[in-house]
Amino acid sequence: MSLRRVVFFLALTLLSGWRLTVAEPPHPVWGLQRILAQKKLVVALVDTDYPPLFITSKTGRLQGSDISLVQDMARELGVKVEFVRKTHSFNEIIDIVSRGEADIGLATSITLLRAQKVQFTQPYLTLKIALLLNRLKLIEHGLASELKALAELRHTTQPIGVLTGSSYAVYARKHFPQATVKEYPLLPELLAAVQRGDLLAAVRNDLTAKLYLHRHPEAILRLQLFVDQNTQDYVAFPVHRDRPHLLTWLNAYLLLKDVQWNSSDLVEQYKRLQPAD
């Protein structure tokens, strides 16, 4: 083989290797650059409303605190927002983001299990875990009609309700080990069950519980609100684990905009929110 052919063969081999290692980077590393190039931020959220974080108006327009937040993010990036609503649970939001089908997800609590699949931004909302308790069930089973301490329910065998795919199932099984934990696909079904007395308690966060009692003041006759002050429910944006540039930008945004909400902040926002158009 001539020297010219040897040089040509070596050059071709090196060029082919370069193409394999450089020209075809793995899809997930696009991150922020892809968002800017396509001028679109894709946001995943569950297909049922979660006031005041996201609410569907009568004309089908999304509004609420989280919607305003991601729309402002998009303005800062100079892009539009595309909402993806094809899941029924927050665990499915994690799956969508981990597969790269959305850039971020909304209203998702941080858990150690979820953090195995995605990265999380710093929390933008800090809640506490709360129980909505059926007063008659408390009395029937020898418990005070006004719960004073969570330990009073430690050994209950009465059913406890949670939303399917929520982070609160872990909490319920940990604190009520002898109880049956029942999962409900929709929040109205869960709240109706505890009102009827099918459940001793529904486990939610203090924001959801406070807003439910605000919107249904008559429910206070049947239900007691108990907020577990020893808990912290951190809500953040999940991001694909191979998109560090996007994660850094989101954290910078939350820091510079000083986004640090709690349930009281959002209850007040809800009260000021104009009726859906």
Number of C-alpha atoms within 10 A of each C-alpha: 5 7 8 8 10 11 11 12 12 11 12 12 12 12 11 12 12 12 12 11 10 9 10 9 11 10 10 14 16 16 19 19 13 16 19 15 10 10 15 17 23 20 22 25 26 21 12 16 15 16 19 21 19 20 19 16 13 10 8 10 10 17 19 20 16 19 19 14 13 18 17 16 19 20 11 10 16 13 18 19 17 15 15 17 13 14 16 16 19 22 18 18 27 26 18 23 24 23 14 18 15 23 26 29 26 21 21 26 22 20 14 7 10 18 14 10 17 21 22 24 21 21 19 19 19 18 20 18 21 23 24 29 26 27 24 18 22 20 12 10 12 8 15 14 16 15 17 9 11 13 11 11 17 14 12 18 15 19 18 25 29 25 23 19 16 19 21 21 19 12 15 22 14 11 15 20 14 15 19 16 22 16 17 17 14 14 18 11 14 24 23 13 18 23 23 13 18 16 23 27 31 30 27 26 22 24 21 21 22 18 18 17 16 14 10 10 10 10 14 17 11 16 24 20 20 20 20 15 11 7 14 12 19 18 22 21 25 30 26 27 19 18 19 16 13 22 24 13 15 20 17 14 15 17 13 9 9 10 14 13 14 17 19 13 12 19 18 11 15 17 13 9 13 8 9 13 9
